[in-house]
Amino acid sequence: MVSPFSVISSFFLLFLLLAPSRPALGQQWSGGGVLESANSLGLGGSSLDLYEAEDMLARFGGSELRTPVGQPWSLYLPVFADAASPCGLALAAMAAALESNASLGVLQMVDSWGKLPDGFLYGNPHFVGVGVYGECVRAQSPDFGLKGKFCTVVLKDNTTIAQSQREDEARPLLIQGFANTYVGLSSRYSTCIPDACTERDLMTSVSKAVDGIKEVSVMCQTLDETPQFTGADIAVISFLSIMLALMVIGTVIDVFCRFAKRSASATGARFLLPFSVYTNLEKMFLITTEPRPGIITCLTGMRVLSMGWVILGHQYLFDILISYNYSHIGKWTSGLFFQIIFNATVSTDSFLFLSGLLVSYGVLKEIKRTGKLNIIMYIVHRLIRLTPPIAVVTLFLATVARFIPSGPLAPSVNTLYKSCSDNWWMDVLYVNNFLAFNATTNTLTDCLGQCWYTAVDTQLYLVAPFVLLPLAFYPSKGKILLFLVTLVSFIIPAAVTYAYDLPPGSIWGGDDNVDNTGYERKVYYTPWCRMSAYIVGIWTGYIIFNQGSKKLVLSPVQVLTGWTVAVFSALAVLLGAWSYNHIGTTYYYDPITQVLYGGLHRGVWCLALAWVVVACHFGYGGAVNTFLSHPSWQPLSRLTYCMYLVALPIQIILIFNTKDLLYFTHVNKIIQTCGTVFLSIILAVLLSLTAEVPILGLEKIIFKRPGRGNDNPKTTTPTEKQGQDNLAFSGEMDEKGDLAKKEEVRQNGDLESSQTPYSEKEQTTEL
């Protein structure tokens, strides 16, 4: 009677040996080499006998399976290891276990190997066999002393071998045939080996199997692998532990003072109150429904929706390479309305617009109130408020974050770890948009790739006073200067795009002649090509400031015209490049499109937003204003800056933690985006409580900022929920320096938005 183990073993071998007989990626080959390999093992003939196959499987550690080079087992097991080495002994034990049908664990190891999936030609050519990580690392045979070690093998074309030689040489025979095809980028598969074997053992075996045609790298994982902590890891863990202790102590003092009705303002304990989780969470999620003079309420909804758009766009972008139906993604993304995803890059222009608006509005109000602008505090204030959260995230990614992922893609986290370890300073110093781009690999090498945006925004923030000061002290001349700067801001990106023959925008399609990376480097990451959005924001802030509390009178025709032009302008930006902007396109952009769309589309998008803000603020927004200004946006709007910092790392780490390929559909992407948003909110709260809110509170105590007079009158209503008067949320501001604070929402003297330093301006991210 044939045992189940025998049938399973034979089935595996029969399937794996016969799999290469089908064409792979359009290559015309018959797979006859597989039969030749079988003949060399004594299994020749027109068919394979299951019992003979089982016998061969039981003898796979023998010398006859070490030749010829390229036979299947050498791609999955380190069969070239020294027979007397720990790995060789483990292979012999594995063979004995299979021969005696005595171990389910060994069969599980073989079962977990990555093999060609169904529909391989329809799927992803770069992931040939993902394997089953959980089955491998949990497979064990105590009687034979075996445990599974999950290994990912990456094969890249050997660039030292001419393509003609690669095509003419005998291809190595993989249990599935992907090594017999020319892969331009790389291909990978997974296997499961005994834990006594090393990465070098397997790499040596695979290198001999592919006979130099491919460059081989191997990365392995085990279930009980002990993390190797470095000094930096221990330092970060210690720092986070200290912050946690301060948060606990601050919360205890805050609760004691609250219920004992005592004040800690005159004692050293006041320096611990900003760490109170109790009060900080209360203020973070406070919703204010009362009208607030001078507050542009529609910006809260606009900011949250833009943040969601950014996360959705990233979700579509970063999952593509691990999609099961990778080869057919073009069909999923070629529709007209998918341009909303392809053109999600303008969401960063929305944030630049908000930034310019609030800098302009805040600085002009400050100069009107005090008659001056303290440049030093203007700069220092921003750095104090933005840098700590960035520093904490980069430190985390440069140290302990690498221990989080597991699975076939987990080794890729080492790339992120190295970038963060080497180049964290680029993000902290806001110079990554100039220094982080690697021209050789066409990639960003900084830690937080999205922080190119904070760099651009900070650089524009630093030069904004050169426009705002003339506008405040010499309005007529200032408006002429602002008009000239506006004109230049539209001309520069058009000229750069034309001079370097770049795409008119962030185009996903095109052939090799379309310089998409050149566009990113010369246009997308440069402040002089992105400043049109910022300048439109400055104009909008100036208009709102200049109008003040006076009613803006518009006729129905003007309102209808404004909304019509704004809507069609926005649609033109989103849908106008459809013929060029989809995967696999062969269209070439003409010079007129190149110059006009390339130079105008970001500024035009922000002009449409400017109308929305002005119309909503002065009572012509209707249902749009009701939606964007709804109080329910307020908690999330305070978290968008920290969400911007953590969302992208979450998406990357989730990809590294993926155990299998994902199927690309719009429904799946929406579901994944919802999960990312949920996790981002949780981590954003933790980041804010650790590195944002306490810094704000300490800053207020140290700088002892006086109140702002009548700019933001305090309001108190008997029915409103009043929060604790924690110094971390006091509504007092330094008349010299708190110019970056754009929307100050007061509730019984507390600053509603103080949890986020640039409450409207700095809730930023990029795509």
Beta strands, then each sheet from edge to edge (+ up, - down):
strand 1: 127-129
strand 2: 140-141
strand 3: 146-157
strand 4: 186-194
strand 5: 214-221
strand 6: 437-438
strand 7: 443-444
strand 8: 746-747
strand 9: 750-751
sheet 1: 1+ 4+ 3- 2+
sheet 2: 1+ 4+ 3- 5+
sheet 3: 6+ 7-
sheet 4: 8+ 9-
end
